[in-house]
Amino acid sequence: MDDRFGFTDGFCGACGFVLDKDNIEQSKPAAHDSDTQPSLEIDDWIESVTPRDSSESVLVELLATLDRSRADLYLTESELDNSTKLLVKTWEKTLFHGRKAEHVIGAVLIITLRQAEAPRPIGVIAESLGCERTAVQRTMKKLKREFDLALFPPVPENYLPFLARKLALNEATVKDASRILDRFDSGSGDPACTAAAALYLAAKPQGILITYDSAARAAGSTKETVWRRSQSLTDCRNP
């Protein structure tokens, strides 16, 4: 059960949204043996409260949009929780003003997932939100400045778990791809694309058929870019 939106003493645990008898629907959760009231999933939460002004309405929709990205990005509960917290902080500082909600949500996801060393390709994040990756990148840089955040550059190996899941690849393939990346200087280029190319090369000897196109879609890139990066990785393996 997702407890990010649990209600305690009249407040939403995630954002401080004030709840009282005037903005909670008459239907209530069934009683449990525990003294703690059961938490609600985000969809239930949205349906059970009535925002008291336009600002709170915006927050409710922002949280719903973030939650809808969970499936596409395979977000864990911890990753979703951290993204929710930063999203609420962004809303509280009125940093949405003059910016598209999807761009800010995408920026929040990039930041929190990189902080967790579990990044997702920017192109995939943008696609899940229906917006342009360049706009999401620009917004991410602005949020970094606003919150004075220091983020280490993502490395290709950190993308392997997500990409392997998207491509339905096994753990042995991930390990082989990691060994390929160990020999490669990944200082330039899209690290997600490099990771996708390494998985492509690692899958081939195992008889696992993935294409440049499928690898590129998983990485939010193009098949031509994945092909070029795979050639670079091959050259590095066979000097």
Stockholm file with secondary structure:
# STOCKHOLM 1.0

chainA/1-239         MDDRFGFTDGFCGACGFVLDKDNIEQSKPAAHDSDTQPSLEIDDWIESVTPRDSSESVLVELLATLDRSRADLYLTESELDNSTKLLVKTWEKTLFHGRKAEHVIGAVLIITLRQAEAPRPIGVIAESLGCERTAVQRTMKKLKREFDLALFPPVPENYLPFLARKLALNEATVKDASRILDRFDSGSGDPACTAAAALYLAAKPQGILITYDSAARAAGSTKETVWRRSQSLTDCRNP
#=GR chainA/1-239 SS CCCTTCEETTEETTTCCBCCTTTBCSCCCCCCSSSSCCCCCHHHHHHHBCCSSHHHHHHHHHHHHHHHTHHHHTCCHHHHHHHHHHHHHHHHTTTTTTSCHHHHHHHHHHHHHHHTTCCCCHHHHHHHHTSCHHHHHHHHHHHHHHHTCCCCCCCGGGGHHHHHHHTTCCHHHHHHHHHHHHTSCCSSSCHHHHHHHHHHHHHGGGTCCCCHHHHHHHHTSCHHHHHHHHHHHHHHHCC
#=GC SS_cons         CCCTTCEETTEETTTCCBCCTTTBCSCCCCCCSSSSCCCCCHHHHHHHBCCSSHHHHHHHHHHHHHHHTHHHHTCCHHHHHHHHHHHHHHHHTTTTTTSCHHHHHHHHHHHHHHHTTCCCCHHHHHHHHTSCHHHHHHHHHHHHHHHTCCCCCCCGGGGHHHHHHHTTCCHHHHHHHHHHHHTSCCSSSCHHHHHHHHHHHHHGGGTCCCCHHHHHHHHTSCHHHHHHHHHHHHHHHCC
//
